[in-house]
Amino acid sequence: MRIAVDVMGGDYGCGVVIAGAKLALEANKKISALYLVGDQAAVHAALPERGFRDHRVRVVHASEVVEMSDKPASALRRKKDSSIARAAALVAEGKADALVSLGNTGGIFTAATLAIGRVEGVDRGCIATVIPRQGNEFVLLDAGANIECKPFHLAQFAVMGSVYSREVLGRRNPRVGILNIGREDCKGNELTLEAFKQCKRLDINFIGNVEGHDLFKDHVDVVVCDGFTGNIVLKTSESLAVAMFSMLKRELMHTAQRKIGAFLAKGAFHAIRKRMDPEVYGGAPLLGFNGLVCKAHGGARERAVASAIRVTADAVQHHLNHVIATEIARANKNLAPLNSPSP
C-alpha cells in the first residue's frame, strides 16, 4: 500500500510529522511507499536529523501551504502547489492509495472533494471520529464537515459508519443510532424524523434514536448526526475529559491523605488516561471518497502521526472504499422510493 503524507500542516513543523512517519514505517512493513509531501529543502533537512533512511520514502516537493486561517476553496484555487493539493493529486492519479494530513480541515475536505472525488453514489463525504469510552469506542459522524444536511445524507452516513465500525474497528454487527433529544420515534426535528424513516429501510443494525447520555454507555456503536451537532459533541467531550482530569488531580493533591490514596491508585489513573488518549487513534477518517483520507490533529506529535498512518493503512488493507461503494449502491436502491423527485 502507498500513503501520501502532507508534512507541512502540523503545529510543530515537518520534523515531527517525519518522525511519526518513521515510526509508522518501522511498525508496518506492508507499506510499500510513503510520499512525504512538502517543502523539499525542509523535508531533506529533517530526514537525517531524525535518522530516517528508508527505501520506501519518496519526497514530493510542494512550495505552498494552506494555512489554518485560509478559506479552503479560495486557498486551493490560489495555492495550486500547496502540500495538501499535491498529496491529493497523488491519490487522484493512482500513485497513492491514501492521504494523511495535519492541516486545515476544510482544506483537506475540499481537496478530497475536488481532486479525489466521491465514491460513486455517495452524495456527501463526511468526517468520522472514533471516540473512546469504557471497554470500547463508538464512531461519531458527521463530526463537522457538513453543517447542513438532508435526511438522505444522514442515511448514507449511517451506512458508511457501519462499514467503518465493522471492517476497521471489528464490530461484528454495529449498532447504529441517530443522535436525538429522545429515543421515541416521534421525537426530533424534521431532519431526524425523516432520517429515522430512511434508516429503517437500510440493511444495517439500526436501533433508532439515541440520546446524549447513551453515547458513553455500551449502547450504540455508530452515532449519526449533522456536522453542526457532531462537532459540538466532539469538542464538548474532549474538553470535558480534560476538565475532569484537571479537577481530579487538584482534589487528590488537596491533603496528604488524598495524596497517599492517589499514589496507591496511580496504576488505575494511568490506565484511564491511556484509554482516553487521542493519540491512540491519531486522526479522523474522511469517508466516502475515492481514496482513504485521514485528518490528523494539527497539534499531533510523533506518536499521534504514527497512529494516524496506522489506522489509515488498516482501512486500505480492509478495502474500505470498495465495501462502502457496494453497500452505498444497495442502500440507494432501498432509499430510492423516499428520495425520488415528485412527479
N, C-alpha and C positions, 0 to 999 in steps of 0.2 A: 504494500500500500504506500501511497505517496501523499505527503501532507505539506501544505504551504503554511508558513507561519509569518504573519505580519509582525516584525520585531520592533517596529517604531512606535506603537501605540501606547505602551505602558508608562506608568508614572516614574519608574526607576531606570529608564534607559534600556537600550537594546542589549546591554551586557547581561542584565538579569534575565531577560527573555531567552537569550542564547544559553545561559547556564541551565535554565529549565529545559530547553530543548536537548541539551546534552544528557540530562538525567533521563529524559524520555527515551532517547535513542539507546542508552545503556540498558534500560529495562525492557525494551521491546525490539527484538531482532526481526520482527515481521515488517517493520517499517523499512521499505526499500529505498526511499528517497525523502529527504526533508529539505524543502526550499526555505531558506531564510531570506525574506523579502524586506529590503530597506536600504538605507544609505550604504553603498558598498564600502566606502572608506571606514565608516564606523563599525560595520559588521566585521571586516577583516582585522580591524584593530582589536575587537573584543574576542575573537576566536582564540588566538594564542594566549591572551590574558586568562581565559577560562580553561586553558589546557584542552582545547577542543580540536581534535583531529579525527575525523570520521569520513570514510569514503562515500557515505550516503548523503553528505551535506552538499547542497547546491546554493550558491549565493546569487540572488536576483536583485539587480540594482533598481531602486526607486528613489527619485530625487526629492519627492514631496511627501508631506504627511497631512492627513485630515485631522485637524486639531479637535479637542473636545468642544471648543467654543464655536466651531464651524457649523453652518447649516448643511446637513448631509447632502441633499440633492445638488445644491449650487456648488458645494465644495468639490464634489466628484466631477461636475462639469468643468470646473476651473482647473482642478488638480488631476489631470489625466495620468500623470506619472506618480501618483500617490502610492504608498505601500499597500493600502487596502485594495486599490484598483488593480495593481499589478498581481496581487495574490489572488483576487477573484478571477482575473483573466486566466491564470494558470489552471484553475478548476474548470472554467468555461471552455478552455481549449483542450481539456482532457489530459493535461500534463500532471495534474494533481487530483486526488480523489476527495480531498477535504481541505478546509481552511480554518486556521485558528488565529484570532486577533484579540488584543487587549485594548483596541482603540475605541473610537466614538461609536456607540451602539447604533445610532441612526445611520452612520456612515456604513457600518458593516451590513446592516439590514438592507439599505438602499443598494449597495454593491451586489449583494446576493440576489436581490430582485431584478436589477437591471442587467447585470453581467452574467450571472449564473442562470437565472431563471427558475421558475417554479416547476415542481413535478406536475406532469400532465394531470389535469382535473382538480388541482389544488387552487382555490380562489385566493387565499391569503396565507402566506407563510406566518409563522409565529415563533415566539421565544418560549422555550420550555425550561423551567428552573426546577432542579431537584432539591427539595428541602428536607433535611433530616428531622427525625423525631425518634422517640424511644422505640428501639427494636428494628426500625427500617426507615423508609423515606417515602415521600409522595412527590408526584410531578405536578407542578402548577403551570398552566398555560391558558391564555397568553399572559406573559409577565411584563408586557409593556410596549410591544411593537404596534399593536392595533388599538388605538384609543376608542374608536367607534367600530362596532361590529354588528353584523346581521346574524340572525339565528342560524343560518346555513354555515357561517364561519365557525360558530361555536361547535356545531355538529362535526365539522371537519377537524377542529382542534381535538375533539373527543377521540376521533379515530386515530389521529397521529400520536396523541398522548398515550393511548392504549398500546399502540405498536411499540413506542419507545419503552414504556414500562415493561412490556413483555419481552422484547428482544434484547434490550440492553441491561435493564435492571433485574431481569429474571423473574418477574411476577408471572405465575402460570396463567391466571385469568384475572387481569387487573380490574378492580372495581372503579368505575368512572362515575363521577357526580358533577352536577352543576352547582357552583357556589351561589347561594341564595340566602334570603332572610328567614327562611323556614323550610322544613322538609316537605310540607304538604304540596300536592300537585298544583294547587290553586294559588300559591304564594309567588310573589315576584313581580317584575315589570314586564312590559311587552316582549323585551328581548329574551328573558329567561323562560317565560311561559311558552313562547313559540319554540325556543331551543329544546325545551323539555320534550315537546311533541316530536321534534325531529330526531332527537337522540333515542327515543323509544323505538324508532324504526331501524336503528343500526344494529349490525351484528357484533355488538360488544357487550360487556357485562355492565350495563347501565343500571345504577342503583337509585337514580333520581336526584333530588336536590340534597345538598349538604350545607350545613351552616358553618360559621367560623369556628365554633368550638369542636367541630368534628375533625378539623384538619390535623391536630396533633394527637389524635387517638388513632388506633389501628382500625379505622372505619372506611377509608377510601384511599385508593392508590393514585388516581388521576383526578385533579380538580380543574374544572373548565370555567373560564370567565373571560370577559373582555379585558383588553390590555390596561385600561384605566384602573379597574378594580384589582387586577392581578399585581400591578406594580405597587399599589398601596399595601396590599397584603404582604408582598415580599419585603419591602423596606421596613414595614412595621415589625414584622417577625425578626428581621436582622437587628433592629435597634433594641427590641425588647430583650433579645438574648444577651446583648452587650450590657444593657442596664441591669438585668438580673444578676449577672456575674459580678458586676461592679458593686451592687448593693450587698450581695452575699459576702464578698471579700471585706467590705467595710464593717459589716456586722460581726464577722468572725474575728476581726482584729481588735474588737472593742474592749475585750477583757482578756486577762491571762488564761482564764478557764476556757474561754471560747477558742483561744489560740491553740491550746492543747488538743481540743476536740478537732479543730481544723487540721492539725498535724496528723492525727490518727485517721482522719477521713481523706487524707491527701490523695490516695490512690483512686478513690471514688470520684473526687473532683476532677482529677486528671482524665479519667475515662469519659466523663461527661463532656469536658472541654474538647477532647479528641473527637467525640461523636458529633459535636456541633461545629467542628472546624470546617469552614467553607473551602479550605484548600484541598480537602479530600476529593471534591468534585471538580474544582478548578474553573469551571465555567458553565455557561448555559447553552445548550444546543439550539440552533435555529432550524425548525422543522419545516418541511415542505419544499425544499429547494433541490435542484439537480446537482447535488454535491453536498457533503456534510459541512456545515458551518458551525463554529463554536465561538461564542463571545466570552472571553475570559475577563475577569475584573481588571480595571485599569491599575489598581494597586497590588496586583498579584506579584508575589515573589517567586523564587525559583521552583519551589515545590508545587505551588498552585499552577504554574505554567506547565510543569511536567504532568500534573493531573489532567489539565485540560487537553493536552495532546493524547494522553492515555485514553480518556473516555471517548475522544473523537475517533481514535484508532479502533476502539471496541465497536463503535457504531458502523464504521466502514466494514469491519470484519463480519458483522451481522447482516450486511447488505440491507441496511435500514431503508434506504431510499426505494429500493425495489419492492420491499414489503409494503411501504407506505403507498406507493403507486398502485399496487394490486388492491389493497384494501380501500383506498380512496375511490377507485373505479367502481368497486362493488357498492360502497356507501352512496355514491352519487346516483346509482340506479335506484336504490331504495328511497332516496330523498327526492327524486325527480317529480313525483306527483305533488309534493308540497312546495316545490320551487319553480315549477313551470309557469311562464307568463300567462296571465289571464287572457282568455280569448276576447 
